[in-house]
């Protein structure tokens, strides 16, 4: 009885496919490492108390209380350095200073 011939290895098309899979795997590993490295270096203080302090120091001072005119209800609010603006449901913008005093009243055009 004759012995079966020894296998010569993978056919050329499968060797090429195996090489492509290895290159793709290495590319994916390098890509994941790069994304993690970028996230770690770009956001170094995101999870520490130092980031919370720096965020809070950048916020403007809000008034302790604001008194709206009678018959108005707030719809939206925004603030900046030295002022707070409240949009009311009766289409007015009320601008308050940091001490809670009404500085300006602007009517909005109704549609």
Secondary structure, 3 states (H helix, E strand, C coil): CCCCCCCCCCCHHHHHHHHHHHHHHHHHHHHHHHHHHHHHHHCCCCCCHHHHHHHHHCCCCCCCCCCCCCCCCEEEEEEECCEEEEEECCCEEEEEECCCCEEEEEECCCC
